[in-house]
Amino acid sequence: MRHTLPIAPQFYVTAPQPCPYLDGRMERKLFTALQGEHAQKLNDTLSKQGFRRSQNVLYRPSCAECSACLSARIRVADFAPRRTQRRILKKCEDLRRNATSPWATEDQFALFRRYLDTRHADGGMADMDIFEFAAMIEETPIKSRVIEYTRPAREGERGRPLAAVCLTDVFDDGLSMVYSFYDPGMTDFSLGTYVILDHIAIAAEAGLPYVYLGYWVPGSRKMGYKATFPALEIYKGGRWQDIGDPADHKAELHPLSVDPIAEQVARISLPDTRTPRDAS
């Protein structure tokens, strides 16, 4: 009888660097490679434990004295849009959705550059060129889609120009919004919120229970909008729980707020990749 152990990826820690969410703090990430025939299973399993994908890497914040970053997801079955969100859906009803394979295009990159130059000119992605953009979209070892949203043409335009784009991963229990960007000239349409609302609709149509939004960070204005969505859960203390009152969650520094790296790794659950024949 042959025995196959669960896959055992190697975990590493990045060097500290300035935190993009909270001024004056340093961030550090725990990460592992996402590759091989079991990449989808590893991604599904670790995503349920607060990890996120970036190309062929899975990572989770592991800062020395800060545990503010909390993975967030929406319970699709319990979600009911608020009045302001219903208004956004009404305002964006002329947009059309088109789901494609993860393949970068010049139109996507042009929209991406306008978005960065307007909203994140001093961010970590500000210098990305078209080759780095293509790598972000196309280097995925799991099931991913690019969801494009087009708008009606204005005077002098042809076809339906892009209004928003989202790189989306498909999990066994939901959709993960890896990265989204939109036309910075359409601020009145709240496209960032609309894309989330539409992903909730896509997940409902597919019978998937969750939409993963990435990290919510209490005290960060950049991430505050995520807490406005009903039926939001956060991964805190090793388990998923309803967010409750967002004001109850703090971003305070404390030397005991984060366990040692070895203990964190020891508690990570890994997928069992044995076939039924192997397990018998």
PyMOL commands that set and color helices and strands:
alter all, ss='L'
color gray80, all
select helices_A, chain A and resi 39-47+76-78+83-91+106-119+130-138+187-189+191-206+221-228+246-248+261-266+276-279
alter helices_A, ss='H'
color red, helices_A
select strands_A, chain A and resi 11-13+17-18+26-27+29-33+52-54+57-61+70-75+96-100+144-150+162-170+174-182+210-216+232-236+239-242
alter strands_A, ss='S'
color yellow, strands_A
deselect
rebuild
show_as cartoon
